Amino acid sequence: MNKTELLSKLWEQYAEITPSAKKIQDLLEEKGEEIKNDHIAIRTFNDKRVDIKVIEKLFLEVGYEEKGEYFFDSKKLFAKHYEHSTDKNAPRIFISELELEKCSPKLQAIVKDILDSCDPEIFNTPDLVLSGAVWKTKSLAIYNLLLEESEYAAWMYVYGFRANHFTINANALKGFNSLQDLNNFIENNGWILNASGGKIKGTPAQLLEQSSTLADMHSVTFDESILQIPSCYYEFALRYPMSNGELYQGFIAASADKIFESTDTKFMNNN
């Protein structure tokens, strides 16, 4: 699989459970905008069978290089971001993992059981990152147990290995003077933005501003029943030049911490 195929498949999976992303893209294209992706985010657990080192393999094979590391203490997450070695227009890749050893013994045991239920060969497939939830069952009881401690773990249990969000490169948009202008356009067309930590996370001084919609609600079939569960969201990023004149390429952990909450169930009553 080459880079173009991989990115295309990630988008297809994402758009299937995030119809708002295609609608937003269509609205912007109707205004004459060309959509470019700033970054694509993926979630996992730090179990050695599926950790960042496993998930990153396919991206490294198609030319990506590791660039930065980030820690999210309150959410017990660690992340890395990657940039393509030759294609400067390729979206960055942002892979995060839940640090299981920092979670409760109960959550650790549940995640171990989930992964133990799988055929071990599944974790060796080259396109694991496109495989979704590979475990045998989808129990609402287990989802709720995970949800009590970690929104991230509960999301992973339902949706598995796939893009968690895509991000519009706001620098490439011609008809908006600021991220606030873009946010106004998104809200005026009926979408609700993630307001945790403010609708715009980050500042020009930090060289990166980010905002995002709240996740779409997607119908999930559990063993016990069918339920609407937050799926994925669309992010918007505006980067500022560093002292050398080049745009900042990394991420701000404090801002990303709040962006993660775009899939939190606690916000969905208003969606």
matplotlib code that plots the C-alpha trace (Angstrom):
import matplotlib.pyplot as plt

x = [0.0, 1.4, 0.8, -2.0, -3.9, -3.4, -4.6, -7.6, -8.7, -8.4, -10.6, -13.2, -13.5, -13.7, -16.2, -18.5, -19.1, -18.6, -21.0, -20.6, -17.0, -18.0, -20.8, -18.4, -15.9, -18.7, -19.8, -16.2, -15.6, -18.9, -17.2, -14.3, -12.0, -9.5, -9.4, -6.0, -5.4, -3.2, -3.1, -4.8, -5.1, -5.2, -5.8, -4.6, -3.5, 0.1, -0.2, 2.8, 0.6, -1.0, 1.1, 2.4, 5.4, 2.9, 0.6, 3.4, 4.9, 2.7, 3.3, 7.0, 6.9, 5.2, 7.8, 6.8, 9.3, 8.8, 9.1, 7.6, 6.5, 3.6, 2.4, -1.2, -1.0, -4.7, -5.9, -3.0, -2.0, 1.3, 1.5, 3.9, 3.6, 5.0, 5.8, 6.4, 10.1, 9.6, 6.0, 5.7, 2.0, 1.2, -0.8, 1.0, 0.1, -0.7, -0.8, -1.7, -1.9, -3.6, -0.9, -2.6, -0.2, -1.5, -5.1, -7.0, -6.4, -10.0, -9.5, -6.2, -7.9, -10.7, -8.4, -6.2, -9.3, -10.4, -7.0, -6.7, -10.0, -8.5, -6.6, -2.9, -2.3, -4.7, -2.1, 0.5, -1.5, 0.2, -3.0, -4.1, -4.6, -7.5, -9.1, -11.5, -12.6, -11.1, -12.3, -15.0, -17.8, -19.1, -20.7, -22.5, -21.7, -18.0, -18.3, -20.0, -17.3, -14.6, -16.5, -16.6, -12.8, -11.7, -13.7, -10.7, -10.7, -14.5, -14.1, -11.3, -13.5, -16.3, -14.3, -10.9, -8.1, -9.1, -8.7, -10.2, -10.2, -9.0, -8.1, -8.6, -5.5, -6.9, -3.7, -4.7, -8.1, -8.4, -11.7, -11.2, -9.0, -8.8, -9.7, -12.5, -13.9, -13.9, -15.5, -18.3, -18.9, -19.1, -21.4, -23.6, -24.2, -25.5, -22.5, -21.6, -18.0, -16.1, -16.0, -13.8, -11.0, -12.6, -13.7, -10.2, -7.4, -3.9, -2.8, -0.7, 2.1, 2.1, 2.2, -0.9, -4.6, -7.1, -10.8, -13.1, -16.7, -18.2, -18.2, -21.1, -23.4, -23.2, -25.5, -23.5, -24.8, -23.9, -24.6, -27.4, -28.8, -28.2, -27.0, -25.9, -22.2, -20.0, -17.9, -15.4, -15.1, -13.6, -10.7, -9.4, -5.8, -4.1, -0.3, 1.9, 5.4, 8.4, 11.3, 12.8, 9.7, 8.6, 5.3, 5.3, 4.9, 4.3, 1.5, 0.6, -0.1, -2.5, -4.6, -4.6, -5.8, -9.0, -9.4, -9.5, -12.7, -14.5, -15.7, -16.7, -20.2, -20.7, -21.0, -23.4, -26.7, -26.3, -25.4]
y = [0.0, 3.4, 6.7, 7.9, 4.6, 4.6, 8.2, 7.6, 4.5, 6.4, 9.1, 6.7, 4.9, 8.2, 9.8, 6.8, 7.4, 11.2, 12.5, 16.1, 16.2, 15.7, 18.2, 20.8, 20.0, 20.4, 23.8, 25.1, 23.9, 25.6, 28.8, 28.0, 26.7, 23.8, 21.5, 20.4, 18.2, 19.4, 16.2, 12.8, 11.4, 7.8, 6.3, 3.0, 1.4, 1.1, -2.7, -4.0, -5.9, -2.6, 0.3, 3.3, 1.2, -1.2, 1.4, 3.6, 0.8, 1.4, 5.1, 4.7, 2.3, 5.0, 7.6, 9.2, 10.2, 10.6, 14.3, 15.1, 13.5, 14.7, 13.8, 14.3, 13.5, 14.1, 11.7, 9.2, 9.6, 9.7, 10.7, 11.2, 13.1, 12.2, 14.2, 12.8, 12.8, 14.1, 15.3, 18.5, 18.7, 15.3, 15.6, 15.1, 11.9, 12.1, 8.8, 8.6, 5.7, 5.2, 4.5, 1.4, 1.2, 4.5, 3.3, 1.3, -2.5, -2.9, -1.0, -2.8, -6.2, -5.2, -4.0, -7.1, -9.3, -7.4, -7.9, -11.5, -12.3, -11.6, -13.9, -12.8, -12.8, -9.8, -7.6, -8.6, -7.5, -4.6, -2.6, -3.0, 0.8, 0.3, -2.6, -1.0, -2.9, -6.3, -7.9, -10.5, -8.9, -5.4, -5.4, -2.3, -3.3, -3.3, 0.0, 1.6, 0.2, 1.8, 5.0, 5.4, 5.9, 6.8, 8.3, 7.5, 3.8, 3.6, 5.2, 2.7, -0.2, 0.8, 2.1, 0.5, 1.2, 4.0, 7.8, 9.5, 12.9, 14.7, 18.3, 21.2, 23.2, 26.7, 28.3, 26.9, 28.6, 31.8, 33.2, 33.4, 35.9, 34.0, 30.8, 32.8, 33.6, 29.9, 29.0, 31.5, 30.0, 26.5, 27.5, 29.6, 26.4, 24.5, 22.7, 22.9, 23.4, 21.9, 24.7, 22.9, 25.3, 27.8, 27.3, 28.2, 26.3, 27.9, 31.4, 33.1, 33.3, 29.5, 29.4, 27.1, 27.7, 24.8, 24.3, 21.3, 20.3, 17.9, 14.3, 13.0, 10.5, 7.1, 4.1, 1.2, -2.4, -3.8, -7.4, -6.0, -3.2, -0.5, 2.9, 6.2, 6.7, 9.8, 8.8, 11.3, 15.0, 17.5, 19.7, 23.1, 24.2, 27.5, 27.6, 30.7, 31.3, 30.8, 33.2, 31.7, 32.4, 28.8, 27.6, 25.8, 22.1, 20.6, 20.5, 22.1, 19.4, 21.7, 22.4, 18.8, 17.8, 19.8, 18.7, 15.0, 15.9, 16.4, 12.8, 13.0, 11.8, 14.6, 17.2, 15.2, 16.2, 19.6, 18.1]
z = [0.0, -0.9, 1.0, -1.3, -0.8, 2.9, 3.4, 1.1, 3.0, 6.3, 4.9, 3.6, 7.0, 8.8, 6.5, 6.8, 10.5, 10.3, 7.7, 9.0, 7.7, 4.1, 4.5, 5.9, 3.1, 0.5, 1.9, 1.8, -1.7, -2.8, -1.6, -3.9, -1.2, -1.8, 1.2, 2.5, 5.5, 8.4, 10.3, 10.9, 14.4, 15.5, 19.0, 20.6, 23.8, 25.0, 25.2, 23.2, 20.8, 19.6, 20.9, 18.9, 17.7, 16.1, 14.6, 13.3, 11.1, 8.1, 8.1, 8.4, 5.4, 3.2, 4.1, 7.4, 10.1, 13.8, 14.9, 18.3, 21.6, 23.9, 27.3, 28.6, 32.3, 33.3, 30.5, 31.0, 27.3, 25.4, 21.7, 18.8, 15.6, 12.2, 9.1, 5.6, 4.6, 1.0, 0.6, 2.6, 1.6, 3.2, 6.4, 9.6, 11.5, 15.2, 17.1, 20.8, 23.2, 26.6, 29.3, 30.8, 33.8, 35.0, 34.9, 37.5, 37.8, 36.6, 33.4, 32.8, 33.2, 30.8, 28.1, 28.5, 28.2, 25.0, 23.4, 24.6, 22.9, 19.5, 17.2, 17.8, 14.1, 13.7, 15.4, 12.8, 9.8, 8.0, 7.7, 11.4, 11.5, 9.1, 10.9, 13.3, 16.3, 15.8, 19.1, 19.0, 21.0, 21.6, 25.1, 26.3, 29.9, 29.1, 27.2, 30.3, 32.6, 30.5, 30.2, 34.0, 34.0, 30.5, 27.6, 25.4, 26.3, 25.8, 22.3, 21.4, 22.5, 20.1, 17.1, 17.3, 14.8, 12.4, 12.0, 15.0, 13.2, 10.1, 10.3, 7.8, 7.1, 7.7, 6.3, 2.9, 3.0, 1.0, 2.1, 5.9, 7.7, 11.0, 12.7, 14.4, 10.9, 10.0, 13.3, 12.7, 9.3, 10.8, 13.6, 11.3, 9.2, 12.2, 13.8, 17.5, 18.3, 21.2, 23.8, 26.4, 27.1, 24.7, 21.2, 20.0, 21.7, 21.6, 20.6, 17.9, 20.5, 20.8, 17.0, 16.7, 17.0, 16.9, 17.0, 16.3, 16.0, 18.5, 17.3, 15.2, 16.8, 15.2, 15.7, 17.3, 17.6, 21.0, 22.1, 24.4, 22.3, 19.7, 21.0, 19.6, 20.5, 19.7, 16.7, 15.1, 14.6, 12.2, 13.4, 12.1, 12.6, 11.9, 12.1, 12.6, 11.4, 13.7, 13.9, 10.8, 8.8, 8.4, 9.8, 13.2, 12.5, 16.0, 18.5, 21.8, 24.4, 26.5, 23.4, 22.1, 25.6, 25.1, 21.5, 22.7, 24.5, 21.2, 21.5, 25.2, 25.9, 28.5, 25.7, 23.5, 25.2, 23.5, 20.1]

ax = plt.figure().add_subplot(projection="3d")
ax.plot(x, y, z, "-o")
ax.set_aspect("equal")
plt.show()
